[in-house]
Amino acid sequence: MTERRRLADLALLVRAPAALSVPGDVLAGAAAAGTPANIRTFGIMGSSVCLYWAGMALNDYADATVDAVERPERPVPSGRVPRRTALAVAGGLTAAGLGLAAVAGGRRGLVGAGALAGAVWAYDLGLKATPAGPAAMAGARALDVLAGALVASRGERTGTALLRGAVPAALIGAHTYTLTELSRHEVQGASARLPAMTLAASTATALAAAAPAVAAVLRRPRPVGTGQPTQRSTSVSTPAVGDVPPPTPARPGFVGAGRYTALATAGAALAYLGTYGAAQVKAVSKPSGENVRRAVGAGILALMPLQAALTARAGSPAAATALGAAHPLARRLTRRISPT
């Protein structure tokens, strides 16, 4: 086996491009905590990517017998990657993720990464096939968001940091829960009721993500100086003695800035619903295993515009725009390596 072939099989094992859906969890949590991007945040992003890849390798180690029947083309059941190698890759990536989190975020970083690693290993080795499986996977994604909030809020109490990240963690967790339920029917297909229910849930998630930012702009009064006449009028360019010039509004108070945030939030939420929703509509019309699998793949990558919406809503539209721009790249890459 050539080195190039070996690397390609390892990329298939860990579903390498799908990891692009991971950094946005951390970014959304950090933005909610008030610090969207710094060196610590990027370190936690790298840690989360390592733990995601570890989970994919561990999944194939644990599912080797099932995949031999349902997905014999996968690297482990096909024999291209020995099962013990998959376990070693999972262990090495987990250690790398924990180490990177400790370096980037200190004790808080290690606490967040440790909880996430525990959730990943518990899901793959025991909870995946049980009724608790979807909740365990949703919890892992929520923990990823909270890890970003923890590191970004180093000067605050742990409870306060977790509270700041609670909303994006809940919405990303809700998306992951329904997506995991859908993924259980990738091979055999499902009744049309299941993708219809996940479509309704993703619609509610998109509305919950975008509505507060849009409503805030609609409720915001026009500031003085944007068309409303004032009572004082003078042709003198300098103020008279005793006059106090009106205070300049703080930057977040500018109507233009608020509209930009609202537009970025709404646009990202629409992108989320457009990509994932369209795939779910096809699964509703024909809930075959192939269509369900495509919907699951779309749902994994749709996390990116959902994360962008939550990041923009927290007041970081520029970071959200950069995250949203990576979504088309991820979709192109997953045409070569399936995210499922």
WOCOR-V199798 format. One record per residue. RES is the residue in three letters. OMEGA is omega as a letter, one per 30 degrees, with the letter a starting at -180 (* if undefined). D_LAST is the distance of its C-alpha to the last C-alpha in Angstrom with 2 decimals. Layout:
RES;OMEGA;D_LAST
RES;OMEGA;D_LAST
//
This chain:
MET;a;24.85
THR;l;25.26
GLU;a;24.24
ARG;l;22.25
ARG;l;20.23
ARG;l;19.73
LEU;l;18.45
ALA;l;16.01
ASP;l;14.65
LEU;l;14.50
ALA;l;12.60
LEU;a;9.93
LEU;a;10.29
VAL;a;9.87
ARG;a;7.33
ALA;a;10.69
PRO;a;10.69
ALA;l;8.43
ALA;l;11.46
LEU;l;13.55
SER;a;12.66
VAL;a;14.50
PRO;a;18.11
GLY;l;18.77
ASP;a;18.73
VAL;a;21.57
LEU;l;23.25
ALA;l;23.43
GLY;l;24.94
ALA;l;27.34
ALA;l;28.43
ALA;l;29.21
ALA;l;31.31
GLY;l;33.15
THR;a;31.95
PRO;a;29.01
ALA;l;28.98
ASN;a;30.95
ILE;l;30.62
ARG;l;29.67
THR;l;26.87
PHE;l;25.41
GLY;l;25.73
ILE;l;23.77
MET;l;21.00
GLY;l;20.88
SER;a;20.96
SER;l;17.99
VAL;l;15.89
CYS;a;17.09
LEU;l;16.27
TYR;l;12.66
TRP;l;12.28
ALA;l;14.38
GLY;l;12.20
MET;l;9.20
ALA;l;11.98
LEU;l;13.66
ASN;a;10.86
ASP;l;11.00
TYR;a;14.74
ALA;a;15.10
ASP;a;13.10
ALA;a;14.79
THR;l;17.03
VAL;a;14.68
ASP;l;12.29
ALA;l;15.62
VAL;a;16.12
GLU;a;12.91
ARG;a;10.94
PRO;a;13.95
GLU;a;12.79
ARG;a;10.66
PRO;a;13.04
VAL;a;14.48
PRO;l;15.36
SER;l;16.56
GLY;a;18.84
ARG;l;18.08
VAL;l;17.32
PRO;a;19.58
ARG;l;18.36
ARG;l;20.99
THR;l;19.72
ALA;l;16.28
LEU;l;18.43
ALA;l;20.70
VAL;l;18.07
ALA;l;16.89
GLY;l;20.58
GLY;l;21.56
LEU;l;19.02
THR;l;20.03
ALA;l;23.63
ALA;l;23.11
GLY;l;21.56
LEU;l;24.47
GLY;l;27.01
LEU;l;25.94
ALA;l;26.06
ALA;l;29.51
VAL;a;30.81
ALA;a;29.59
GLY;l;30.36
GLY;a;32.75
ARG;a;32.96
ARG;l;31.05
GLY;l;28.19
LEU;l;28.09
VAL;l;28.32
GLY;a;25.36
ALA;l;23.16
GLY;l;24.52
ALA;l;23.63
LEU;l;20.04
ALA;l;19.77
GLY;l;21.37
ALA;a;18.95
VAL;a;15.92
TRP;l;17.75
ALA;l;19.10
TYR;a;15.82
ASP;a;14.27
LEU;a;17.66
GLY;a;19.18
LEU;a;18.02
LYS;a;14.53
ALA;a;16.13
THR;l;19.09
PRO;a;20.07
ALA;a;19.83
GLY;a;16.10
PRO;l;15.24
ALA;l;18.32
ALA;l;17.49
MET;l;14.17
ALA;l;16.17
GLY;l;18.90
ALA;l;16.94
ARG;l;16.12
ALA;l;19.74
LEU;l;21.04
ASP;l;19.44
VAL;a;21.44
LEU;l;24.49
ALA;l;24.37
GLY;l;24.97
ALA;a;27.78
LEU;a;29.36
VAL;a;29.75
ALA;a;30.88
SER;a;33.53
ARG;a;35.20
GLY;a;38.64
GLU;l;37.97
ARG;a;37.74
THR;l;34.43
GLY;l;34.77
THR;l;35.43
ALA;l;32.42
LEU;l;30.11
LEU;l;31.84
ARG;a;31.28
GLY;a;27.51
ALA;a;27.39
VAL;l;26.77
PRO;l;23.75
ALA;a;22.32
ALA;a;22.94
LEU;l;21.42
ILE;l;18.18
GLY;l;18.13
ALA;l;18.87
HIS;a;16.01
THR;l;13.58
TYR;a;15.44
THR;l;15.12
LEU;l;11.45
THR;l;10.96
GLU;a;13.52
LEU;a;11.80
SER;l;8.52
ARG;a;11.12
HIS;a;11.96
GLU;a;9.02
VAL;a;11.20
GLN;a;14.69
GLY;a;14.67
ALA;l;16.73
SER;a;20.10
ALA;a;20.60
ARG;a;21.74
LEU;l;18.40
PRO;l;16.90
ALA;l;20.49
MET;l;20.63
THR;l;17.48
LEU;l;18.98
ALA;a;22.21
ALA;a;20.73
SER;l;19.02
THR;l;22.38
ALA;l;24.24
THR;l;22.09
ALA;l;22.83
LEU;a;26.48
ALA;l;26.75
ALA;a;25.42
ALA;a;27.76
ALA;a;30.82
PRO;a;32.59
ALA;l;32.72
VAL;a;33.97
ALA;a;36.43
ALA;l;37.79
VAL;a;38.81
LEU;a;40.40
ARG;a;42.41
ARG;l;43.53
PRO;l;47.24
ARG;l;48.49
PRO;l;49.89
VAL;l;53.50
GLY;l;54.16
THR;l;51.74
GLY;a;54.32
GLN;a;56.24
PRO;l;59.89
THR;a;61.35
GLN;a;64.83
ARG;l;66.18
SER;l;66.89
THR;l;68.62
SER;a;69.17
VAL;a;69.49
SER;l;66.45
THR;a;66.92
PRO;l;66.87
ALA;a;70.21
VAL;l;71.35
GLY;l;69.70
ASP;l;66.78
VAL;a;63.34
PRO;l;60.56
PRO;a;57.58
PRO;l;54.71
THR;a;51.79
PRO;l;48.70
ALA;a;45.96
ARG;l;43.12
PRO;a;40.64
GLY;l;43.38
PHE;l;43.54
VAL;a;42.57
GLY;l;40.89
ALA;l;38.65
GLY;l;37.73
ARG;l;36.97
TYR;l;34.74
THR;a;32.76
ALA;l;32.61
LEU;l;31.59
ALA;l;28.81
THR;a;27.54
ALA;l;27.86
GLY;l;26.37
ALA;l;23.20
ALA;l;22.95
LEU;l;23.45
ALA;l;20.76
TYR;a;18.31
LEU;a;19.55
GLY;a;19.89
THR;a;16.34
TYR;a;14.59
GLY;a;17.68
ALA;l;17.98
ALA;l;14.61
GLN;l;15.67
VAL;l;19.08
LYS;l;17.83
ALA;l;16.09
VAL;a;19.44
SER;l;21.45
LYS;a;19.48
PRO;l;17.02
SER;l;15.75
GLY;a;12.53
GLU;a;11.67
ASN;l;12.74
VAL;l;11.05
ARG;l;7.57
ARG;l;8.92
ALA;l;10.30
VAL;l;7.37
GLY;l;6.07
ALA;a;9.82
GLY;l;10.28
ILE;a;8.40
LEU;l;10.62
ALA;l;13.44
LEU;a;14.06
MET;l;15.96
PRO;l;18.63
LEU;l;18.92
GLN;l;19.63
ALA;l;21.99
ALA;a;23.81
LEU;l;24.40
THR;l;25.54
ALA;a;27.91
ARG;l;29.23
ALA;l;30.19
GLY;l;32.41
SER;a;30.41
PRO;l;29.78
ALA;l;29.97
ALA;l;27.15
ALA;l;25.12
THR;l;25.90
ALA;l;24.69
LEU;l;21.36
GLY;a;21.07
ALA;l;22.03
ALA;a;19.00
HIS;l;16.64
PRO;l;17.50
LEU;l;17.06
ALA;l;13.47
ARG;l;12.85
ARG;a;14.75
LEU;a;13.06
THR;l;9.50
ARG;l;11.42
ARG;l;11.95
ILE;a;8.82
SER;l;5.45
PRO;a;3.84
THR;*;0.00
//
